Amino acid sequence: MRILGIDPGLRTTGFGLVDVNGADLRYVASGTITTTHLDKDLLPERLKVLFDGIREVVARYEPDAATVEIVFVNVNPQSTLLLGQARGAAITALVSLDLPVSQYTALQMKQAVVGWGRASKGQIQEMVKRLLMLPSLPGPDAADALGLAITHAHAHKAMARLALADGVIGAGKGKYKAGRSR
């Protein structure tokens, strides 16, 4: 299974892809989609860059599933709204291509990757580097996206085992009873 992680941001959106085969994780690609070349007042144009960029990543790497970070509430409500719009553009791009989309908070990702919910960006980068045996640290936005993909790789397996135990597999879409699978 190939998983695409997305760390949404209006200025910089991180993406990261991992292949999962049993317990093995393999790095595929990572990077960022930026809108810094556009004036910050051009919100629709910036959202289109994110939408098109994510669709391009999906077309190039053909993931089987995607995961997007859940937005937290900032002190500044305007920043939260703008981040939510970037996240909406990302999710819309993914579902427009019929990809199943899971969602995790930054706390969940940090706990899954580092083992501590208050981990720093540097700690996430270092653990992603180690888990995926990368030659150097990924950038912070790409590391968060790879961390989300790793989180989903672990959570997906656990949800599948629970579904099998509950006899839910084979029931069609929305198979999982709890959690955020879609």
One Martini backbone bead per residue (centre of mass of N, CA, C, O) as a GRO file, in nm:
protein
  182
    1MET     BB    1   0.097   0.036   0.022
    2ARG     BB    2   0.029   0.375  -0.063
    3ILE     BB    3   0.111   0.675   0.122
    4LEU     BB    4  -0.029   1.004   0.162
    5GLY     BB    5   0.100   1.291   0.308
    6ILE     BB    6  -0.054   1.594   0.456
    7ASP     BB    7   0.070   1.931   0.526
    8PRO     BB    8  -0.109   2.196   0.571
    9GLY     BB    9  -0.062   2.513   0.388
   10LEU     BB   10  -0.067   2.823   0.243
   11ARG     BB   11   0.243   2.851   0.185
   12THR     BB   12   0.308   2.542   0.296
   13THR     BB   13   0.294   2.212   0.159
   14GLY     BB   14   0.327   1.896   0.265
   15PHE     BB   15   0.478   1.589   0.132
   16GLY     BB   16   0.438   1.219   0.167
   17LEU     BB   17   0.575   0.893   0.075
   18VAL     BB   18   0.475   0.550   0.149
   19ASP     BB   19   0.559   0.216   0.171
   20VAL     BB   20   0.363  -0.078   0.258
   21ASN     BB   21   0.500  -0.399   0.396
   22GLY     BB   22   0.372  -0.469   0.650
   23ALA     BB   23   0.634  -0.355   0.860
   24ASP     BB   24   0.736  -0.210   0.611
   25LEU     BB   25   0.910   0.092   0.532
   26ARG     BB   26   0.911   0.311   0.233
   27TYR     BB   27   1.054   0.547   0.067
   28VAL     BB   28   0.954   0.771  -0.203
   29ALA     BB   29   0.853   1.082  -0.126
   30SER     BB   30   0.916   1.447  -0.103
   31GLY     BB   31   0.772   1.781  -0.018
   32THR     BB   32   0.663   2.096  -0.166
   33ILE     BB   33   0.400   2.342  -0.171
   34THR     BB   34   0.400   2.672  -0.301
   35THR     BB   35   0.278   3.038  -0.257
   36THR     BB   36   0.508   3.270  -0.238
   37HIS     BB   37   0.481   3.386  -0.542
   38LEU     BB   38   0.224   3.502  -0.421
   39ASP     BB   39   0.009   3.708  -0.322
   40LYS     BB   40  -0.162   3.708  -0.016
   41ASP     BB   41  -0.441   3.826  -0.155
   42LEU     BB   42  -0.455   3.551  -0.351
   43LEU     BB   43  -0.635   3.308  -0.247
   44PRO     BB   44  -0.756   3.148  -0.488
   45GLU     BB   45  -0.480   3.102  -0.629
   46ARG     BB   46  -0.345   2.948  -0.394
   47LEU     BB   47  -0.552   2.715  -0.380
   48LYS     BB   48  -0.497   2.617  -0.669
   49VAL     BB   49  -0.204   2.537  -0.630
   50LEU     BB   50  -0.263   2.318  -0.421
   51PHE     BB   51  -0.462   2.150  -0.579
   52ASP     BB   52  -0.278   2.095  -0.828
   53GLY     BB   53  -0.032   1.981  -0.674
   54ILE     BB   54  -0.175   1.734  -0.551
   55ARG     BB   55  -0.268   1.609  -0.816
   56GLU     BB   56   0.020   1.571  -0.926
   57VAL     BB   57   0.122   1.380  -0.707
   58VAL     BB   58  -0.089   1.160  -0.757
   59ALA     BB   59  -0.022   1.109  -1.057
   60ARG     BB   60   0.282   1.031  -1.010
   61TYR     BB   61   0.247   0.814  -0.739
   62GLU     BB   62  -0.014   0.649  -0.684
   63PRO     BB   63  -0.191   0.633  -0.436
   64ASP     BB   64  -0.416   0.455  -0.207
   65ALA     BB   65  -0.376   0.677   0.021
   66ALA     BB   66  -0.473   0.938   0.259
   67THR     BB   67  -0.339   1.207   0.474
   68VAL     BB   68  -0.455   1.464   0.707
   69GLU     BB   69  -0.420   1.725   0.892
   70ILE     BB   70  -0.556   1.852   1.169
   71VAL     BB   71  -0.678   2.139   1.267
   72PHE     BB   72  -0.584   2.389   1.473
   73VAL     BB   73  -0.628   2.636   1.709
   74ASN     BB   74  -0.546   2.948   1.703
   75VAL     BB   75  -0.511   3.256   1.829
   76ASN     BB   76  -0.566   3.328   1.531
   77PRO     BB   77  -0.852   3.313   1.351
   78GLN     BB   78  -0.751   3.383   1.064
   79SER     BB   79  -0.538   3.158   1.045
   80THR     BB   80  -0.737   2.925   1.079
   81LEU     BB   81  -0.906   2.982   0.827
   82LEU     BB   82  -0.677   2.961   0.619
   83LEU     BB   83  -0.591   2.673   0.690
   84GLY     BB   84  -0.870   2.547   0.632
   85GLN     BB   85  -0.863   2.613   0.327
   86ALA     BB   86  -0.614   2.449   0.259
   87ARG     BB   87  -0.727   2.181   0.359
   88GLY     BB   88  -0.972   2.179   0.169
   89ALA     BB   89  -0.809   2.169  -0.093
   90ALA     BB   90  -0.668   1.902  -0.033
   91ILE     BB   91  -0.915   1.720   0.008
   92THR     BB   92  -1.050   1.779  -0.263
   93ALA     BB   93  -0.825   1.669  -0.439
   94LEU     BB   94  -0.837   1.378  -0.330
   95VAL     BB   95  -1.148   1.310  -0.369
   96SER     BB   96  -1.150   1.376  -0.679
   97LEU     BB   97  -0.958   1.094  -0.696
   98ASP     BB   98  -1.075   0.867  -0.497
   99LEU     BB   99  -0.943   0.901  -0.220
  100PRO     BB  100  -0.876   0.795   0.078
  101VAL     BB  101  -0.932   0.987   0.388
  102SER     BB  102  -0.736   1.062   0.657
  103GLN     BB  103  -0.718   1.177   1.010
  104TYR     BB  104  -0.476   1.372   1.203
  105THR     BB  105  -0.319   1.487   1.457
  106ALA     BB  106  -0.032   1.612   1.574
  107LEU     BB  107  -0.035   1.444   1.833
  108GLN     BB  108  -0.070   1.166   1.702
  109MET     BB  109   0.184   1.178   1.528
  110LYS     BB  110   0.393   1.224   1.753
  111GLN     BB  111   0.327   0.964   1.909
  112ALA     BB  112   0.382   0.763   1.671
  113VAL     BB  113   0.683   0.865   1.600
  114VAL     BB  114   0.814   0.962   1.895
  115GLY     BB  115   0.622   0.923   2.178
  116TRP     BB  116   0.548   1.245   2.185
  117GLY     BB  117   0.314   1.514   2.177
  118ARG     BB  118   0.566   1.750   2.224
  119ALA     BB  119   0.726   1.742   1.983
  120SER     BB  120   0.954   1.854   1.779
  121LYS     BB  121   1.051   1.912   1.468
  122GLY     BB  122   1.334   1.782   1.502
  123GLN     BB  123   1.229   1.509   1.613
  124ILE     BB  124   1.065   1.432   1.369
  125GLN     BB  125   1.288   1.438   1.161
  126GLU     BB  126   1.467   1.221   1.296
  127MET     BB  127   1.260   0.985   1.302
  128VAL     BB  128   1.201   0.976   1.002
  129LYS     BB  129   1.486   0.919   0.916
  130ARG     BB  130   1.509   0.649   1.072
  131LEU     BB  131   1.253   0.492   0.975
  132LEU     BB  132   1.345   0.553   0.650
  133MET     BB  133   1.652   0.569   0.599
  134LEU     BB  134   1.775   0.849   0.564
  135PRO     BB  135   2.050   1.055   0.479
  136SER     BB  136   1.857   1.297   0.567
  137LEU     BB  137   1.684   1.556   0.656
  138PRO     BB  138   1.386   1.657   0.634
  139GLY     BB  139   1.180   1.880   0.602
  140PRO     BB  140   0.936   1.990   0.810
  141ASP     BB  141   0.687   1.946   0.619
  142ALA     BB  142   0.770   1.667   0.509
  143ALA     BB  143   0.795   1.527   0.785
  144ASP     BB  144   0.500   1.555   0.866
  145ALA     BB  145   0.388   1.399   0.624
  146LEU     BB  146   0.542   1.138   0.679
  147GLY     BB  147   0.426   1.102   0.963
  148LEU     BB  148   0.134   1.062   0.868
  149ALA     BB  149   0.189   0.809   0.698
  150ILE     BB  150   0.299   0.640   0.931
  151THR     BB  151   0.051   0.656   1.110
  152HIS     BB  152  -0.138   0.516   0.905
  153ALA     BB  153   0.012   0.251   0.881
  154HIS     BB  154  -0.048   0.173   1.178
  155ALA     BB  155  -0.359   0.232   1.202
  156HIS     BB  156  -0.462   0.059   0.967
  157LYS     BB  157  -0.384  -0.213   1.085
  158ALA     BB  158  -0.553  -0.191   1.346
  159MET     BB  159  -0.829  -0.147   1.208
  160ALA     BB  160  -0.830  -0.412   1.050
  161ARG     BB  161  -0.819  -0.600   1.295
  162LEU     BB  162  -1.080  -0.498   1.425
  163ALA     BB  163  -1.267  -0.560   1.188
  164LEU     BB  164  -1.220  -0.862   1.186
  165ALA     BB  165  -1.317  -0.912   1.481
  166ASP     BB  166  -1.611  -0.773   1.405
  167GLY     BB  167  -1.699  -0.837   1.100
  168VAL     BB  168  -1.678  -0.576   0.886
  169ILE     BB  169  -1.561  -0.689   0.657
  170GLY     BB  170  -1.747  -0.643   0.351
  171ALA     BB  171  -1.964  -0.390   0.402
  172GLY     BB  172  -1.821  -0.167   0.263
  173LYS     BB  173  -1.833   0.138   0.305
  174GLY     BB  174  -1.749   0.220   0.618
  175LYS     BB  175  -1.624  -0.027   0.797
  176TYR     BB  176  -1.552   0.144   1.034
  177LYS     BB  177  -1.666   0.223   1.358
  178ALA     BB  178  -1.403   0.381   1.434
  179GLY     BB  179  -1.266   0.671   1.391
  180ARG     BB  180  -1.050   0.785   1.108
  181SER     BB  181  -1.112   0.662   0.776
  182ARG     BB  182  -1.284   0.921   0.611
   0.00000   0.00000   0.00000
